[in-house]
Amino acid sequence: MSNVCLKFSPPVSGPADLNLVKVAPPSPDKKSCWLQGGVPHQLTGLAGVPILVATGQASYHATYDYCTSKFLTQAGVKHDYVPLASVGILGNGHMEMLEMNNLTIAAFYERWLASKLR
């Protein structure tokens, strides 16, 4: 999720503190998720940061980005999860800046960010 250390509240000293539980996927085309069990630890340092989890339809992330969204929700992080196909941007892989419709994708990201910074 980040290239910086994420701090949980209450603090986490290792993965075992998160009591991770494997959750079955909602459909056969998705992967299982590892979510926090018990009372979830919160990621309070991300409060107020605009966060978008956007997934291209053909991305290898398409099968599990919903898990990232669920984990963020559990950790109290407000964010938007947008499969790009749900906003009419179809067929993209993970390297969206290299796609033929990269300007359409960039325009979507620009509108999303502008709406969050108002």
N, C-alpha and C positions, 0 to 999 in steps of 0.2 A: 504494500500500500504506500510505502514511503521510503525515501532514502535517508531519512533521519529517524532517530529513536522516538517511538511513540510511547508516551507515558500514560499509564492507566491509573485510575482511581477506583478502588484502593490499588496501591502499587502491586506490580507483578514482578516476581523475581525469576520466573521461568515459565515455559509453556504449561506446565502442570497446574499452575495457579488459575489458568483460564477454564479448567475443567471441560476441555473440549469434548463435544459429543458429535458423532457422525449422524447427520440427518439425511434421510432418503430424499432423492430428487423428486420434484413435482411431476416429472414426465420422463419418458425413456430417452429423450434427446438432451437431457441435462445430467450433470454430474452430482454426486452427493456433496453436501456441505459439511464443514466442520464449524460448529457454532458453540458459543459458550454455554455451559450447563450451569444450573443454579442461578444465583444472583449475578448478573453480568457486570464485569468491570467496565467502567466508562472511560472514554477517550476525551477527557475534558479539554485538552489542548487544541482540539479541532473545532471547538465552538466558535461560531461566527465566520468560519472559513467557507467560502463557496466551494462546494464539491460536486462534481459531475462524474458519474460512472456511465460512460457511453460505450456501447458495444456494437461493432459492425456485425452484420448478419452472417458473414462467412468467416469471422474471426475465430481463432481457436479459443478465445475467451468467451465466445457465445454460450458455451456449455456450462460455464461456472461464474461469470461475473455477477449473476444474481446472488451468489453466495457472498461475494464481497459486500453487496448492498445489504443483505440480511445481517452480516456481521457488524457493519457500520450502524445499522438501526439498533441492534442490540446494545452497542457501545454508546448509544445516545448521540450519535453524530447525524445531524441533519444533512441530507444530500439528495440529489436527484439521480435515479437510475433510469437511463433511457436506451433501450435497444434502438439503434438508429432506424431500423425498419419500421418502428412504431411512429416515426415522424416522416415516413416516406422516402428515407434514404436507404436504398436497397443494395444488397449484395457485397458490401464492403468487408475486407479482411481487417487484420490488426494494424497494418501500416497505412493508415488512412491518408497520410500526407502524400503517398505515392499513387493513390487511386486516381482514375480519370475524372472523378467527380469531387476531387479534393476541395475545390472552391465552394461547392455546395455544403460540404461537411464543415469547412471553416466558417461559413456564413451562419450555420446553425450554432456552432460554438460561440461565435461572436454575439449572436442574439441572446443566447442563454446567459453568457457572462454579463452582458449589458443589463439584463433583467435582474440579476443578482446584486449588481453594484449600485442600483438606484436607491 
